[in-house]
Amino acid sequence: MVDPGRLAEQEIEHSRRVAARCPEMTWGWETPAGRIRARRRADLIAASVGLRADMCVLEIGCGTGLFTAMIAQTGAALMAIDISEELLVEKAKARGLPEDRVRFLRGRFENHDPGGPFDAVIGSSVLHHLDIGVALARIHALLTPGGAMCFAEPNMLNPQVCLERFCRRWFPYVSPQETAFVA
């Protein structure tokens, strides 16, 4: 069994390396096609949970705040959490999102108290980095009755994702312990 604390430390170190480069270019969000994919993903997540201005939302693994900024356009109140100090301070907080509606927290989601309850819990490419059993139980506990969750995750059945996981040295944005879901 993998030590969750050790996993968290590996994720923090990997985030430092990614933050030192241009993370959004590294992850492919800064290309013309990447910007379209990011917008489509944010819109899909927002629509899946029915985001509205009167909602309180938790975003897990906000990273650079790219999706946070897009989701903030719905008018919902957002609490965004990430394990990486570098990504939060140097990237996400630097976006200058409205402080009356968007708050950032640094911590490991599985053992951090982000407050709540939340009408929705969302994330992009984050669940596969977490202790999934613990994370899902925490998400369930943080949701209001009738609340919703939506996550966009890498799928091993996608040939690109599969190649990234088996040829990691060519894809520096894939952390050593990172995996992906199947279906």
Secondary structure, 3 states (H helix, E strand, C coil): CCCHHHHHHHHHHHHHHHHHCCHHHHCCCCCHHHHHHHHHHHHHHHHHHCCCCCCEEEEECCCCCHHHHHHHCCCCEEEEEECCHHHHHHHHHHHCCCCCCEEEEECCHHHCCCCCCEEEEEEECCHHHCCHHHHHHHHHHHEEEEEEEEEECCECCCHHHHHHHHCHHHCCCCCCCCCCECC
